[in-house]
Amino acid sequence: MSKSNMNTIPSIAVIGSGYWGKNLVRNYYQLGALKLICDKDENTLTNLNNQYANVEVCLALNDVLARDDISGVVIATPAETHFAIAQEALLAGKHVFVEKPLVLKENEGLELIKLSNEKELILMVGHLLQYHPVFIRLKEMVSEGELGRINYIYSNRLNLGKIRREENILWSFAPHDISMILALVGEEPETVYAIGANYLHQKIADVTTTHLEFPSGIKAHIFVSWLHPYKEQNLVVVGDRKMAVFNDTLPWSKKFCLYPHQIKWEKNIPVPTKAKPEYVAVQEAEPLRTECEHFLSCIVNCHKPPTDGNEGLRVLKILKASQRSLDRYGKKITYEPEASLTQEPSSISREKYFVHPTAVVDEDVTIGWDTKIWHFSHMLSRSKIGEKCNIGQNVVIGPEVNIGKGCKIQNNVSVYEGVTLEDYVFCGPSMVFTNIYNPRAEIRKMDQVRPTLVKKGATIGANATIICGTTIGRYAFIGAGAVVIKNVPDHALVVGNNARQVGWVCQCGERLSDDLECLSCSRKYNIIGDVIEEI
């Protein structure tokens, strides 16, 4: 927002004017908003006072917070000080912009979010690249479906320096990449794991790779290092229609490139088809200036920024999960989002559930609370989907299909009329339901639909086929690629074509021993006649 867009420009105080803070000072001064600079170094303040006319300086935080003419504070101090300064500023009635990370502890982040909500004040986090014009355009393309279904995202942020001793490379470089990935994907990850190496200091990682796995099937990878021979800042988004590259080290006209490569199948063999790169024109602007303008605009218009406190806390939670994995030599960490901090997706949010903008939901479809429906899926008329379901990419449900609560339907699955899923059913990628036993293209046979029932807790593996008219028992397990032509008992493990039973499976998903005991969760079972029951 330019000065002419605001009747009154809010007065800003910048707290901390060191390595990065001086850039914030420069931008807020150029925007006509800088009123006061606070820093502990008197020499720094003297130099800044000479450099910026009509801008006051002070040494003490209290001198900032006591002034009624200061609308917002910008915090660019060491991360361990963020919480205390931000808390004092909010209590003093100031809008707050804080550089990344928001804080170092989750409970501190929750406290700042609560306080900003109670005081009706802006709390914004400096995840700069979300305000980069190229990323904004990329995010629009992903939301509009121009890249197709997103398969994976990777980000490289590499350089020789700036080497820090107060934090490792993960905390120094990766927050921006995590923030961008969350904005593109629109959901929080299910699992996080990270590996790294220490070369310059025994306890400080210089190189890390972080891996995020999302409920929709998207995967993301982040490689960061300050021991790299050259600077590289690449964000790559791979869709099934196009692939996008945001290279922030290139000249502006070449920063954003689309590759309309595709994979075509010839005789069951995937064959890549390469196409010429297409450079995307984006109006040039300094991302930091855009970010500063946005903070001022949020203060004036009472708008919530995309990088608000909740977004900052989500990034922090992933950083902490990554650090736990790093400390455990790459152990996969199950990520648990806070119920009160469920991410507001970058696309469409409909009060109690989420539908990606490329998905289609017919008007008379019922969708339960906290259910998520992802890219290019279609919910057909008169279908009912329970609460807390996750419907992946390119899924078709209906018409007139009932899906129980807690079901997970992976990518490329069609749940046709006649199929019913009870609660907590898992449908693996590209598995198939049929509903007509002997279909013909030229003869309509929808009056011959044979019902299929999948009972509570059952799992159907990837690429399995369920022939219509069958019942899959409670907690049964259908192996990948199996072809089921008859009913499957409760807890049965079946594999092959045609599917045959090869054992029994516990409610937890582990195979039972010969004496029907689960070695994982210690449940025990008995078989009485044709029925298996837990003891």
Helices and strands as residue ranges (DSSP letters): G 3-5, E 12-15, H 21-30, E 34-38, H 42-51, E 56-58, H 61-65, E 72-75, G 79-81, H 82-91, E 95-99, H 106-119, E 123-126, G 128-131, H 133-144, E 150-160, H 169-185, E 191-197, E 207-213, E 219-225, E 227-239, E 243-247, G 252-254, E 256-259, E 262-266, E 269-273, E 278-279, H 287-301, H 309-327, E 333-334, G 339-341, E 348-350, E 353-355, E 360-361, E 366-367, E 372-373, E 378-379, E 384-385, E 390-391, E 396-397, E 402-403, E 408-409, E 414-415, E 419-421, E 426-427, E 432-433, G 446-448, E 452-454, E 459-460, E 465-466, E 471-472, E 477-478, E 483-484, E 492-495, E 500-504, E 525-528, E 531-534
